[in-house]
Amino acid sequence: MATTTSIKLNEDLKQRIQHLADSRRRTAHWIMRDAITQYVAREEKRESFKQDALKAWDHYQQTGRHLSLEEADAWLEKLEAGEDVEIPECHS
């Protein structure tokens, strides 16, 4: 079920949206919904990445387990070369 929400736009932005809508043969409503949908999806991914990083940092702080830059680079180079390799074992 969709609900109506209003937003205030300055005239310049409103005209830009309408111009884009006209060129894409869409409605201004469609352009704004699509833009908001894309923004929310991108920001949810960004927040998820941030939370994963904070959890990883916390885990590192508790355990000290890590890979060195050289170990990570060597592993990534093998992946880029198409090798099917397991992630190296973390160590303290």
ZAGU-158856 format. One record per residue: residue number from 1; residue in three letters; x negated, y negated, z of N, C-alpha, C in turn. Coordinates in pm, whole numbers. Example, Ala and Ser with C-alpha at 12.3 -4.5 7.8 and 13.67 -1.06 7.14 Angstrom:
residues 2
zalo tivex nX nY nZ caX caY caZ cX cY cZ
1 Ala -1319 569 780 -1230 450 780 -1320 330 780
2 Ser -1285 225 708 -1367 106 714 -1290 -3 787
***
This chain:
residues 92
zalo tivex nX nY nZ caX caY caZ cX cY cZ
1 Met -85 118 0 0 0 0 -89 -124 0
2 Ala -67 -210 -92 -144 -333 -101 -71 -446 -29
3 Thr -150 -532 32 -94 -650 96 -153 -773 30
4 Thr -85 -882 42 -129 -1008 -17 -217 -1083 81
5 Thr -330 -1130 31 -421 -1214 108 -453 -1335 24
6 Ser -459 -1449 85 -493 -1569 7 -631 -1617 48
7 Ile -700 -1673 -49 -830 -1734 -24 -831 -1871 -89
8 Lys -906 -1961 -32 -917 -2094 -87 -1045 -2101 -171
9 Leu -1031 -2142 -295 -1143 -2156 -386 -1150 -2301 -432
10 Asn -1274 -2350 -446 -1283 -2484 -504 -1252 -2475 -653
11 Glu -1219 -2586 -712 -1173 -2588 -851 -1278 -2533 -948
12 Asp -1404 -2562 -923 -1510 -2513 -1011 -1514 -2361 -1012
13 Leu -1512 -2299 -895 -1517 -2152 -889 -1391 -2092 -952
14 Lys -1278 -2153 -926 -1152 -2105 -984 -1159 -2106 -1137
15 Gln -1214 -2213 -1194 -1227 -2223 -1339 -1327 -2121 -1392
16 Arg -1436 -2100 -1319 -1535 -2000 -1361 -1475 -1861 -1364
17 Ile -1396 -1828 -1261 -1330 -1698 -1256 -1233 -1685 -1372
18 Gln -1156 -1789 -1398 -1059 -1784 -1507 -1129 -1770 -1642
19 His -1240 -1840 -1661 -1317 -1828 -1785 -1367 -1685 -1804
20 Leu -1419 -1627 -1698 -1467 -1489 -1703 -1351 -1393 -1732
21 Ala -1240 -1416 -1667 -1122 -1332 -1689 -1076 -1339 -1834
22 Asp -1073 -1459 -1888 -1032 -1476 -2028 -1128 -1404 -2122
23 Ser -1257 -1417 -2097 -1355 -1354 -2187 -1353 -1202 -2176
24 Arg -1311 -1150 -2063 -1304 -1005 -2044 -1164 -949 -2071
25 Arg -1072 -1039 -2105 -933 -1000 -2128 -875 -929 -2005
26 Arg -901 -989 -1893 -850 -942 -1764 -781 -1060 -1696
27 Thr -715 -1031 -1586 -656 -1140 -1508 -760 -1189 -1407
28 Ala -741 -1311 -1361 -828 -1364 -1256 -816 -1276 -1131
29 His -696 -1228 -1105 -672 -1138 -991 -760 -1014 -1003
30 Trp -765 -953 -1122 -847 -833 -1143 -994 -863 -1119
31 Ile -1042 -977 -1171 -1183 -1016 -1154 -1215 -1031 -1006
32 Met -1130 -1097 -930 -1156 -1119 -788 -1151 -988 -710
33 Arg -1054 -902 -740 -1047 -772 -671 -1170 -688 -701
34 Asp -1212 -687 -828 -1330 -610 -867 -1455 -664 -797
35 Ala -1468 -795 -792 -1583 -857 -727 -1586 -823 -577
36 Ile -1474 -830 -513 -1467 -799 -370 -1496 -652 -347
37 Thr -1441 -565 -430 -1465 -421 -418 -1613 -390 -431
38 Gln -1678 -447 -532 -1821 -424 -552 -1903 -479 -435
39 Tyr -1868 -597 -388 -1939 -658 -276 -1929 -570 -151
40 Val -1807 -526 -120 -1788 -445 0 -1864 -314 -10
41 Ala -1859 -248 -125 -1932 -122 -143 -2083 -144 -126
42 Arg -2135 -251 -185 -2279 -281 -174 -2318 -311 -29
43 Glu -2237 -388 41 -2269 -424 178 -2255 -304 272
44 Glu -2160 -214 244 -2149 -92 325 -2273 -6 307
45 Lys -2323 6 184 -2446 81 160 -2564 15 231
46 Arg -2571 -116 223 -2679 -190 289 -2675 -168 440
47 Glu -2556 -173 498 -2542 -152 643 -2578 -9 681
48 Ser -2538 87 598 -2572 227 623 -2724 246 620
49 Phe -2790 185 520 -2935 192 509 -3001 131 633
50 Lys -2949 17 677 -3002 -50 796 -2988 38 919
51 Gln -2871 100 936 -2848 187 1051 -2940 309 1047
52 Asp -2958 366 927 -3051 479 913 -3193 438 950
53 Ala -3233 319 907 -3368 271 939 -3385 250 1089
54 Leu -3283 194 1154 -3290 174 1299 -3297 307 1374
55 Lys -3221 406 1327 -3227 539 1389 -3365 602 1369
56 Ala -3420 586 1248 -3553 642 1221 -3658 573 1308
57 Trp -3648 442 1323 -3743 369 1406 -3732 414 1552
58 Asp -3609 430 1599 -3587 477 1735 -3646 617 1754
59 His -3624 704 1656 -3679 839 1663 -3832 834 1666
60 Tyr -3890 750 1582 -4036 736 1582 -4085 684 1718
61 Gln -4017 587 1774 -4056 532 1903 -4053 640 2012
62 Gln -3957 730 2003 -3943 836 2103 -4043 950 2083
63 Thr -4071 983 1957 -4152 1103 1931 -4292 1075 1878
64 Gly -4309 963 1810 -4438 932 1747 -4462 1012 1620
65 Arg -4367 1096 1580 -4384 1179 1460 -4370 1091 1336
66 His -4464 1113 1239 -4467 1027 1122 -4544 1095 1008
67 Leu -4542 1030 893 -4630 1060 782 -4714 936 758
68 Ser -4836 955 716 -4918 840 680 -4875 790 543
69 Leu -4914 670 510 -4885 613 378 -4943 702 269
70 Glu -5063 750 291 -5129 834 192 -5052 965 172
71 Glu -5005 1024 281 -4927 1149 271 -4795 1126 197
72 Ala -4729 1017 230 -4603 986 163 -4625 957 15
73 Asp -4729 879 -18 -4759 848 -158 -4791 974 -237
74 Ala -4871 1064 -180 -4907 1188 -249 -4782 1272 -275
75 Trp -4692 1279 -179 -4568 1354 -195 -4482 1292 -304
76 Leu -4467 1158 -302 -4386 1090 -402 -4445 1105 -542
77 Glu -4577 1103 -554 -4641 1122 -684 -4606 1260 -741
78 Lys -4606 1362 -657 -4571 1497 -702 -4425 1502 -747
79 Leu -4337 1435 -674 -4196 1431 -713 -4180 1360 -847
80 Glu -4250 1248 -864 -4244 1173 -990 -4294 1257 -1107
81 Ala -4391 1344 -1081 -4448 1430 -1185 -4356 1549 -1215
82 Gly -4245 1559 -1143 -4150 1665 -1168 -4173 1791 -1088
83 Glu -4268 1787 -996 -4294 1904 -912 -4183 1917 -807
84 Asp -4145 2039 -781 -4044 2067 -679 -4116 2097 -549
85 Val -4144 1992 -472 -4224 2007 -349 -4141 1967 -228
86 Glu -4167 2033 -118 -4102 2000 9 -4169 1876 69
87 Ile -4093 1804 150 -4149 1688 220 -4256 1740 316
88 Pro -4368 1667 328 -4472 1712 419 -4425 1714 564
89 Glu -4488 1796 644 -4456 1807 787 -4501 1680 860
90 Cys -4412 1624 937 -4448 1508 1019 -4540 1551 1132
91 His -4620 1458 1179 -4712 1486 1287 -4724 1366 1379
92 Ser -4783 1386 1493 -4801 1277 1590 -4934 1208 1569
***
